[in-house]
Structure formats: C-alpha cells, structure tokens
C-alpha cells in the first residue's frame, strides 16, 4: 500500500493537484516519515541483536547498511544514531510511530533530555510530547521547558560552570550586517538553536537585530 501511494505521487503531475491537495500530501508524507524513522530504527536494533550483520559477513550494522542498502557512510551513521537514540528514548519512538511528532523535533527533544539521569528521561520525554501535542507550543517553548526540567532535576550550573564566563555578543558591522560571538551554557545553546530554527522559516529578508551590540549572559 505504501509503495502504491508513493508510485501514484511520483507518477502524478504535482502542479495539477492544487495547493490544498499538495499541502495534504506533504502532511501525509511527514507523518509517513515519522513512522518510517521509528520502524527503521527498530529494525536496525532487532537485526543487530539477532547477529544479522555478522551472519552476512559484516562487523557492524553500519557496515552492513552501507554495503547492502547502498547508502553513504554518513547516511548509515545517521541510521545507527537513530537506532541508539530511540532505544534510549522509547517514548519518542512511540510518538514517532503514532505520528505525534516529527523526526526533527524528536531529535531536539532527545538532545535536550539526554542530559538527564537515565531514570528521568522517560518522564521528561512524555511531558514534552504532551505539551507539543496540545498545540500552541513551538520549538522554542519546548526548549525552555526542557531547560526548566533539567534545572529542577539536576540543578543549576555549579560554581565551576557559573554564568560569569557566559556571554553572547552581537555587533553591527559594515552595511548593517551583524557578527555574533559567544560562550553559552548547554541549556542556552539549546534554546538559541530552537529560536534560530524558528527564524529559519521563510519570512522577510531582513531579520537581524539592528542594535549595535548586545550581551546575553544566559
């Protein structure tokens, strides 16, 4: 059935579908990609546990994927990374399989909550999944919530990693362009990355802050 649907889309003239149908197809493909990510990771894990790569003459799943599925080493590394990530984050694996989250958002949540003690990861993943599904929360909101969970669970940075050495500078350069330099905590890095991802969506060409300089200590 999946092959038939993809064959139909590949054979169709996408320009003739109309914007409503095009949008729905893109959403459906996004959901399918989430399911694919979960299924592929589970199969790689099961294949490795069963000794499949060795039985076929390859030392690792990465080597087998590279040779037998004819993908690059980088793509094979990514596949193995997903297998390991979802093994550590079963709630995210279930969310992907249920079309509740996209792979890119799942990867962000895994990175944020991966800093937590093992016993706390499932609970934190579940919270972020629920907030994301509720609607209205964007990636920056989830990043802030993840940082709050981290600080409540692990505690704030200790004196050896205090905010005294943390800063972000934005300087205006020639023609109104800008240059950014900084030293951020992991939580601030995650929040800033989420904000940059959000700002990366198509919009007016000029999105840079025009202040000559600014300092952020967190």
Secondary structure, 3 states (H helix, E strand, C coil): CHHHHHHHHHHCCHHHCCHHHHHHHHHHHHHHHHHHHHHHHHHHHHHHHCCHHHHCCCCCHHHHHHHHCCCCHHHHHHHHHHHHHHHHCHHHHHHHHCCCCCHHHHHHHHHHHCCCCHHHHHHHHHHHHHHHHHCCCCHHHHHHHHHHHHHHHHCCCCHHHCHHHCEEEEEECHHHCEEEEEECCHHHHHHHHHHHHHHCCCCCCCCCCCCCEEECCC
